[in-house]
Amino acid sequence: MSFTKMHGIGNDYIYINCMESVPDRLPELAEEMSDRHFGVGGDGIVLICPSDKADFRMRMFNNDGSEARMCGNASRCIAKYVHDHKLTDKTCISLETLSGIKVLSLNMSPSGEVESVTVDMGEPELNAGLVPVRSTTEKMVEEPVATSCGEVRVTAVSMGNPHGVVFVDRIEDVPFETLGPELEKHSMWPDRANIEFLQIISPSEARMRVWERGTGETLACGTGACASAVAAALTGRCGREVTIHLRGGDLHIRWANNGHVMMTGGATEVFEGNYYRQR
């Protein structure tokens, strides 16, 4: 089976062209291929499929075999893949996901290469019941949550998948390996959540570290950066346009006046190969 390894500022997935056929046993395949010692290595697998609703459809599975609804970094990589591999000549692409249809705008270099991709991530969901998160209020904004490391304040935002944003003074001081998985699996989330720790640098700049649901720490998370930007604007810490520095690179997030969140960042193809299933 042929594959392409790509990353969006360090959030790396294994991309499989499924325009003709789809592999079987996908959860097992995701675990197997994602193993960084015995497989290709990655945060999961992404399938590029035909769609009767959009130009293309994506399915993705985390490295623990669970299926994810959406990934902003992966969607940018799909845009680059389908253009560079001649599956389309469009520079504005619609992509069907489990979180709805996303619009991807390719920003081209003078030589015709995909330089970056802007994704219309849609409107954030702040209603607690729809995020979903268990809360005593309609919107969960800086709600105190007891943890083994003491009380933290969580803001819940869905960008097609649930996020819990925690503002911190210094990312270096966060007990990340403890708080990340503990908050991901906290009982307030009916189906777990992605957890972002955000340090504000200025009204237009912030640093983020992310613990992703079903994966653990990743170098970047597009939906997490969008959720964090929304949370920062909601609480008055930042404006509606912010650059977020992640461990893998930077994302530019703009919460537009129409309510949609626009995310711009790079996408990189690393290598191609053939994979032989282990079982």
N, C-alpha and C positions, 0 to 999 in steps of 0.2 A: 504494500500500500504506500503510495507516495504521499508526502507531507511537506509543508513549508513551516519553518520556525520563524516567528515574527515577534516583535515586542513594541509596545507603546510606552515609551520612557521607562523601560525595565519591567513592565507588566507583561510577562512572556507567555505566549500560548502556542500550541501546535495546531496549525491550520490545515484542514483537509477539504479538498475540493469534492463536494458531494453533488455536483450538478447532474451526474449520471446515476450514481448509486450511493447508498449510505451503508457504512459498516454496521455489523450487528454487535450486540452486547456493549453498548456505548459506555455505561458506567464503569465496567471492568476495563475497557480500552483506555478510558481517561486515567484511571489509576495506574495502569501499566505503562502507558506512554509518558506520563508526567514524572515518573520516578527519575530523580536526577542522578542516580547511580546505575540503575539497571534498564532505564528507558531513554527516551530522547531528552527528557527534562523540561519542566514547564509548570505554569500555574494551572494548567488544564488543557483541554482540547476545544477547538472551535470548528464547527461544521459550516461550510458555505453551501447553501442549498437553493434550489429554485423556489419561487414564490408565485402564488396566483393573486397576491395583494400588493406586491412591491417588486422592485427590480431583483432583489435577492432576499433570502431568509437566513438568519443565523440561529444555530443552536450551540450551546456551550455547556461543558461539564467541568466542574472543578476537579482538582487533583485528588479529592476524596470520593469521586464518583457522583456527587450530587449535581443535579442540573441547575444552572443559574438562569435568571430571567434576562439579564442585560449586563453588558460591560462596555463602558465608554471607550476604554483603550482598545479593546478588541474590535469595536465597530470601526474605529479609525483604521486599524490594520486591514480589515475587510475591504474598506474603500480603496486603499492602496493596492491590495492584492488583485481585486477584480479589474482595476484599471491597468496595472502593470502586466497582468497575465492575459490581457486582451479579451476579457470576458465582457467588457463594455468600453465604449469610448466616451461615455458621459462624464461630466465633471460635477454633476449633482445627482446623487443616487439615493433611492429610497430603500430602506432596509427593514424587513419584518423581524421583530423580536417578540419574545413573550411579554414584553412591556409595551407593546405597540409598535407602530411604524416610526422609524427615525429617519431624518433627512441628513445626508452627509454631503458637505460641500468640499470639493478638493481644491486646495490652493496650490497652483502649479508654479514651478520655477520657469525661468525664460527658456530653458532647454527642454521643457515638456515633462519634467519629472514631478511626481507628487511630493511637494515640500512639506505640507502639513494638511490637516483635515479639520474642518469645523463641523461639529455635530450639534444639531438641534435636539437637545435632550428632553424637550417638552417642559411641562409645568411641574414643579415640585408638589408633592402631596404632603400636607401638614396635618390633616385630620388624623388624630391618633388611631381611630378605629380602622382607617384605611392604610396606614403605614405598613403593617399594623403593629401597634404597641399598646400594652395595657397601661392606661393612665387615668387619673382621676379628673383630668382636664381635657378640653376639646383638642388643644394643641399641647404637645409635650415640649416645653421650652425651658431649658436649664432646670429640669426637675431633679431634686436630690435623690440619689440612688445609693443604698448601702452596699459596700463591697468589703472584701477581706483587707483592702488597703485603705479603708476609710470611705467617707462619703464623697461621691463625685456628682457633678451635675450634667445631665444628659439632655440634649436636644434631638428629637426624633424627626427625621425627614426621609421620605421615600422618593427616589429617582427611578422608580420602576423596581427597586429592591430596597429593603429597609436599612437605614443608617442611623447610628447613634453617634452624635458629635459631642466631644468633650473638650472644652477650652482649657488650656494649660498655660502656665507661665513660662515653663521651659520643657521642651520635649525630652531633653536629656534626663530630666528628673522623674519621668514617668516610669513606673514599674510595668513596662510594656508587656513582657512575657506572662505576667500574672493577670493584669487587668484586661488585656486584649481578649483572651479566651473566656475569661469569667464574664465579661460584659456581653460577648457574642452569644453565650448560652444562657444569659440571665432569663429568669422566668417572665420578665416583662415583655419579651419578644415571643410571640406564638410560634415563629419559624426561624428563630435566631436572627442575627443582624450583622452587618458590617460595622466596625467601630473605628472612628477617626479621632485622633488626638491632634488638636489644632493650636498652634502658637501664633498669635497675631504679632506681626512686625510693624505694620503701619495700616492705615485705612485701605490701602490697595495691595497689600502684600502679606502672605502668611506662610508658615511651614506646617507640613502635615505628615503624620505617620499613620499607617493604616493596618488594621487586623481584619482580613477579609473572611467572611462567612464561608466555611467549607474549605479554606485554603491555608489560613494563617497569615503571617506578615507577607505582603508583597511590596515591591519597590514603588508601585503606583496604583491608583484606583481612580478611574475617571468619574464614575458615579459618586464616589466618596468625596472627590474634590468639589463636585457640583453641590452635593449636600452640605459640605462644610462652608462653601461660599454663601449658600442660602442661609445657613444658621448664623454666620457672621453678620450678614446684612440684617437679619431679623432682630438680632440682639444689639445692633448699633455699633458693632466693633469694626465693621468694614462697610464700604460703599457697595454698589451693585456690580462693580467690575473689579476683579482682583486676580493677581498672579499668585498661584499656590506652588510652593517649592516642595516637591516630594523627593524621596531618596533616589528615584530614577531620573528625575528631570522636572521641568516646569510645565504647568498647564495654565492657560489663560481662561478664566471663567467670567461670563457676563450674564447677569440676570436682567434680561431685556424688559422694556416697558410693557410688552405684551404678555409678560409672565413666563415666557420660555427661557430656559437656561441654555446658553450657547457655550460649548467647550471647544477650545482650539489647542491642538498639540500635534506632535510628530508621530510617525509610524515607520518602523524599520524592518526590512526583511533581512534575516540573519543567514539562513542557509536552507537548502532543499535536500531531501533524502528519501530513501525507501525504508519502510519499517516492516519487520517480520514479526507477526504476533507470537507471543510467548506461550499462549495456551488457548 
